[in-house]
Amino acid sequence: MASRCELTGKGKQYGHNVSFSLRRTKRVFKPNLQKKTFTVGGQKVTMVLSTQAIRTLRKKGILQSAAKAK
């Protein structure tokens, strides 16, 4: 799957794991990406979106929630 959100461009970020002794080791923060299929103008469109983008689209009324769609 893609490593970036197709709508917001959100991708992985780099940082450190910090142990109790404050030793720092490198790590990667990955976004929670999901494949989402929805209809736009009668055509099905599949996009890779971050969960934050999906929540925003639902709030704006662009995507239907799973409970409402059924």
Stockholm file with secondary structure:
# STOCKHOLM 1.0

chainA/1-70         MASRCELTGKGKQYGHNVSFSLRRTKRVFKPNLQKKTFTVGGQKVTMVLSTQAIRTLRKKGILQSAAKAK
#=GR chainA/1-70 SS CCSSCTTTCCCCEEEEEECTTCCEEEEEECCCEEEEEEEETTEEEEEEEEHHHHHHHHHHTSSCCHHHHC
#=GC SS_cons        CCSSCTTTCCCCEEEEEECTTCCEEEEEECCCEEEEEEEETTEEEEEEEEHHHHHHHHHHTSSCCHHHHC
//
